[in-house]
């Protein structure tokens, strides 16, 4: 991870957070109903995940805005957005024969707890706290889900009535999970009548309609993507691909792995950004604060930016309020510890980091911040 790639004398911290906008558990009532049906919801942290509420975002912004870097800029999240979720009413009307999706902004506007979420997204962007970027159109293999519904899966049908696409795989009694990476090989998708290029392109259109600018970066769910996905991203203006050290490359013959490094040039153009720190306090009971700080220190020691992966589930509280409380408390501790130990740290978003690398600037101070921000959030 540290032998190759872009280096900088500056200390840069980027937080990349996936799954914003994605539906998981639809409501506290659905959660309790499933518990009452005997589902061990505590087996998966994603049982506590749900579309973000106004309160979730307000409390996240409060934590981010409370910690400032050497320039007086607040910490920020690069938020990987899921732009659509299943349209349950239309799918039901079709008898589970056809798939329909609903743009995430439209769904939020109909929910009393979430009517102000789109405004919060825009506010976070204006305040440089929350920078939306592309994740996917929807984070579900809906073709497999529809197949299960048509086949009469009790679990799929029961959760459908709760406006859910099943339960997390670790909770499922049928051993099924539909929130899997949607970018499979084109041969597999073709068997289900799914066009990969359209899947990516429609996500881009929805993103631009919602936020008013093109996304300079993208991250594939679980780092699963193909050359076809990458070409489609590039055609839509994506210059930087967020990833872990290994890309999962699905083929008709199975999964392949490709290693990447920070600043590596992509074949189609642009470059790769590499995550090298992890902060997931909802997942397992370990010392996430100490573990992440050690990873940040290691990145800085090797002259790399510290790029932290932290999924939305860690900061969501509409299903299990204690989950959000714990995640935000640890996030605040992490940010304060970073600033205390490295007072010269710079908080950046992923598109800003990409711009710096692309322009050959080793220090954020060498590039006009307003100019970089304008480039990162240019109008669609």
C-alpha positions in Angstrom: 0.0 0.0 0.0 2.8 2.4 0.9 5.5 1.4 -1.5 4.0 3.1 -4.5 2.0 6.2 -5.1 1.7 9.9 -4.6 3.4 11.5 -1.6 3.0 14.8 0.1 4.8 16.7 3.0 1.4 18.0 4.1 -0.8 16.1 6.5 -4.1 15.6 4.8 -7.2 13.8 6.3 -10.1 12.7 4.1 -13.2 10.8 5.4 -15.0 8.8 2.8 -18.5 7.6 3.9 -20.6 5.2 1.8 -24.3 4.4 1.5 -26.0 7.7 2.1 -29.5 7.7 0.7 -29.8 3.9 0.7 -32.8 2.3 2.3 -32.1 -0.6 4.7 -34.4 -1.0 7.7 -37.4 1.1 6.9 -38.6 2.2 10.3 -38.3 1.4 14.1 -41.7 -0.3 13.8 -40.4 -2.6 11.1 -37.4 -3.4 13.2 -39.5 -4.3 16.2 -41.9 -6.3 14.1 -39.1 -8.4 12.7 -37.7 -8.9 16.2 -41.2 -10.1 17.2 -41.2 -12.5 14.3 -38.0 -14.1 15.7 -35.4 -12.4 13.6 -32.1 -11.9 15.4 -31.6 -8.3 14.2 -28.7 -7.8 16.5 -26.6 -10.2 14.4 -25.9 -7.5 11.9 -25.0 -3.8 12.4 -26.9 -3.0 9.2 -30.1 -3.8 11.0 -29.7 -0.4 12.6 -29.0 1.3 9.3 -31.7 3.4 7.6 -32.1 6.4 5.4 -30.7 9.4 7.2 -33.0 11.8 9.0 -32.7 15.5 9.5 -31.6 14.8 13.1 -28.9 12.4 11.9 -27.4 15.1 9.6 -27.8 17.9 12.1 -25.9 16.0 14.8 -23.2 14.8 12.3 -22.7 18.4 11.2 -22.4 19.6 14.8 -19.5 17.1 15.4 -17.7 18.0 12.1 -18.1 21.7 12.6 -16.7 21.5 16.1 -13.2 20.6 14.9 -11.0 22.8 12.7 -7.8 22.3 10.8 -4.8 24.6 10.6 -6.7 26.9 8.1 -9.8 27.0 10.3 -11.7 24.7 8.0 -14.1 22.1 9.6 -13.8 18.4 9.1 -15.9 17.0 6.3 -17.4 13.8 4.9 -17.2 12.8 1.3 -20.6 11.2 1.1 -21.0 8.4 -1.5 -24.7 8.7 -2.5 -27.2 6.0 -3.5 -29.5 7.9 -5.8 -32.5 5.6 -5.9 -34.4 2.9 -4.0 -37.1 0.5 -5.1 -40.6 2.0 -5.8 -42.5 -0.6 -3.8 -46.0 0.5 -4.9 -45.3 0.2 -8.6 -43.4 -3.1 -8.2 -46.5 -4.5 -6.3 -48.8 -3.3 -9.1 -46.7 -5.2 -11.6 -47.1 -8.4 -9.7 -43.3 -8.4 -9.1 -42.7 -8.8 -12.8 -41.1 -5.4 -13.4 -38.7 -3.3 -11.4 -39.2 0.4 -10.8 -37.1 2.8 -8.8 -37.8 6.1 -7.0 -35.2 8.9 -6.8 -33.9 9.3 -3.3 -34.9 13.0 -3.1 -38.5 12.2 -3.9 -38.7 9.5 -1.3 -37.2 11.7 1.3 -39.7 14.5 0.6 -42.6 12.2 1.4 -41.3 11.1 4.8 -42.0 13.4 7.8 -38.7 12.6 9.4 -36.8 13.3 6.2 -38.5 16.2 4.4 -35.7 18.5 5.1 -32.9 16.0 4.3 -32.2 17.3 0.8 -31.9 20.8 2.2 -29.5 19.4 4.8 -27.4 17.8 2.1 -27.1 21.2 0.3 -26.4 23.0 3.5 -23.6 20.6 4.4 -22.1 21.2 1.0 -22.2 25.0 1.4 -20.6 24.7 4.8 -17.9 22.3 3.5 -19.1 19.6 5.9 -20.7 17.1 3.6 -19.6 16.6 0.0 -21.9 14.3 -2.0 -20.2 12.1 -4.6 -21.4 9.1 -6.6 -21.9 5.6 -5.2 -24.5 3.9 -7.4 -28.1 4.2 -8.7 -29.3 1.7 -6.0 -27.4 -0.5 -3.6 -29.4 -3.7 -4.2 -29.4 -6.6 -6.7 -33.1 -6.0 -7.5 -33.2 -8.6 -10.2 -32.5 -11.3 -7.6 -34.9 -9.7 -5.2 -37.7 -9.7 -7.8 -36.9 -13.3 -8.6 -37.3 -14.3 -4.9 -40.6 -12.3 -4.7 -42.0 -14.1 -7.7 -40.9 -17.5 -6.3 -42.9 -16.8 -3.1 -40.0 -16.3 -0.6 -41.7 -15.7 2.7 -38.9 -13.5 3.9 -38.9 -11.3 0.8 -42.7 -11.0 0.8 -42.9 -10.2 4.5 -40.2 -7.5 4.4 -41.7 -6.1 1.1 -44.8 -5.2 3.1 -42.5 -3.2 5.4 -41.0 -1.4 2.4 -37.7 -3.4 2.8 -35.6 -5.5 0.5 -35.1 -8.4 2.9 -33.0 -8.3 6.0 -29.2 -8.3 6.3 -27.6 -11.6 5.2 -26.4 -12.4 8.7 -30.0 -12.1 9.9 -31.7 -14.0 7.1 -33.3 -17.3 7.8 -33.2 -18.1 4.1 -29.5 -17.3 3.7 -30.3 -14.4 1.3 -29.1 -10.9 1.2 -30.0 -8.5 -1.6 -27.9 -5.5 -0.6 -25.0 -6.8 -2.6 -22.8 -5.0 -5.1 -24.9 -4.4 -8.2 -22.0 -4.1 -10.7 -21.6 -7.6 -11.9 -20.1 -8.9 -15.2 -22.1 -7.9 -18.2 -22.9 -11.5 -19.2 -24.5 -12.2 -15.8 -26.5 -8.9 -16.0 -27.6 -9.6 -19.5 -29.3 -12.8 -18.4 -31.5 -10.6 -16.2 -32.0 -8.0 -18.9 -29.9 -5.4 -17.0 -27.8 -3.0 -19.1 -24.7 -2.0 -17.1 -24.1 1.2 -19.0 -27.6 2.4 -18.4 -27.4 1.4 -14.7 -24.4 3.7 -14.3 -25.6 6.5 -16.5 -29.0 6.8 -14.9 -27.3 7.1 -11.5 -25.3 10.0 -12.9 -28.4 11.7 -14.2 -30.1 11.4 -10.9 -27.1 12.7 -9.1 -26.9 15.8 -11.3 -30.6 16.5 -11.0 -30.4 16.3 -7.2 -27.2 18.2 -6.5 -26.8 20.5 -9.6 -23.2 19.5 -10.2 -21.3 16.6 -11.7 -19.5 14.2 -9.4 -15.8 14.2 -9.9 -15.3 10.9 -8.0 -17.1 7.6 -7.5 -16.8 4.5 -5.4 -18.4 1.2 -6.3 -20.2 -0.7 -3.6 -17.8 -3.1 -1.9 -15.2 -2.0 -4.5 -16.8 -4.3 -7.1 -16.6 -2.9 -10.6 -15.6 -3.7 -14.2 -13.9 -1.9 -17.0 -17.4 -1.2 -18.4 -18.3 0.6 -15.2 -15.1 2.6 -15.3 -15.7 3.7 -18.9 -19.2 4.8 -18.1 -18.0 6.8 -15.1 -15.4 8.5 -17.3 -18.0 9.4 -19.9 -20.1 11.1 -17.1 -17.2 13.2 -15.9 -15.8 11.0 -13.1 -12.0 11.6 -12.9 -11.2 9.9 -9.6 -12.1 6.4 -8.4 -12.2 5.9 -4.6 -11.2 2.4 -3.7 -9.4 0.2 -1.2 -6.1 -1.5 -2.0 -7.9 -4.2 -4.0 -10.6 -3.9 -6.6 -13.0 -6.8 -6.9 -13.4 -7.4 -10.7 -16.4 -9.7 -11.4 -16.2 -11.9 -14.5 -18.3 -14.7 -16.0 -15.7 -17.1 -14.6 -15.5 -15.7 -11.1 -14.0 -12.9 -9.1 -10.6 -11.4 -9.9 -8.6 -8.9 -7.9 -6.6 -5.9 -9.0 -4.3 -4.0 -6.8 -4.3 -0.1 -6.9 -2.2 2.6 -5.4 -2.8 6.3 -4.7 -2.5 8.5 -7.7 -2.3 5.6 -10.1 -3.4 6.6 -13.6 -6.5 4.9 -14.9 -6.5 3.4 -18.4 -9.5 5.6 -19.5 -8.2 8.7 -17.8 -8.0 10.2 -14.3 -6.6 8.4 -11.3 -7.3 6.2 -8.3 -7.7 7.4 -4.7 -6.8 4.9 -2.1 -8.4 4.3 1.3 -5.8 3.4 4.0 -7.7 3.8 7.3 -10.9 2.3 8.6 -13.4 3.6 11.2 -16.5 1.4 11.6 -17.5 1.5 15.3 -20.9 -0.1 14.5 -19.4 -3.3 13.1 -17.4 -5.1 15.9 -16.4 -4.2 19.4 -12.8 -3.3 19.1 -10.8 -0.1 19.9 -11.7 1.8 16.7 -10.3 5.0 18.0 -6.9 3.6 18.7 -6.9 1.5 15.5 -7.8 4.4 13.3 -5.3 6.8 14.9 -2.5 4.2 14.4 -3.5 4.0 10.7 -3.5 7.8 10.3 -0.1 8.0 12.0 1.2 5.3 9.6 -0.1 7.2 6.6 1.5 10.4 7.7 4.8 8.6 8.4 5.0 7.4 4.8 4.1 10.8 3.4 0.5 9.8 2.4 -2.9 11.4 3.0 -4.9 9.5 5.6 -8.1 8.5 3.7 -10.6 7.0 6.2 -13.5 4.7 5.3 -16.5 5.1 7.6 -19.9 3.9 6.4 -23.2 5.8 7.1 -24.4 3.0 9.4 -22.1 4.3 12.2 -23.9 7.6 12.4 -27.6 6.7 12.0 -30.0 6.7 15.0 -33.6 6.5 13.8 -33.7 2.7 14.5 -31.3 2.4 17.4 -30.4 5.9 18.9 -27.5 4.4 20.9 -25.8 3.4 17.6 -25.6 7.1 16.5 -24.6 8.3 19.9 -21.7 6.0 20.1 -20.6 6.6 16.5 -20.7 10.4 16.8 -19.0 10.3 20.2 -16.1 8.3 18.8 -15.9 10.4 15.6 -15.6 13.5 17.7 -12.8 11.9 19.8 -11.0 10.8 16.6 -11.1 14.3 15.1 -10.0 16.0 18.3 -7.2 13.5 18.7 -5.9 14.1 15.1 -5.9 17.9 15.5 -4.2 17.6 18.9 -1.4 15.3 17.7 -1.1 16.9 14.2 -2.1 20.6 14.5 -0.9 21.2 10.9 -3.5 18.8 9.5 -5.6 19.7 6.5 -9.2 18.5 6.1 -10.1 17.8 2.5 -12.8 16.1 0.4 -12.0 13.4 -2.1 -12.5 15.5 -5.2 -10.2 18.1 -3.7 -7.5 15.5 -3.0 -7.9 14.3 -6.6 -7.4 17.8 -7.9 -4.3 18.3 -5.9 -2.7 15.1 -7.2 -3.7 15.8 -10.7 -2.2 19.3 -10.6 1.0 17.9 -9.1 0.7 20.0 -5.9 2.2 18.3 -2.8 0.8 20.9 -0.4 -2.8 22.2 -0.2 -1.4 25.7 0.3 0.2 25.5 -3.1 -3.2 25.6 -4.8 -5.9 28.2 -4.3 -8.6 26.5 -2.2 -11.5 28.4 -3.6 -10.4 27.4 -7.1 -10.1 23.8 -6.2 -13.5 23.8 -4.4 -15.1 25.4 -7.5 -13.6 22.7 -9.7 -14.7 19.9 -7.4 -18.3 21.1 -7.4 -18.6 22.5 -10.9 -22.2 22.9 -12.2 -23.6 20.0 -14.2 
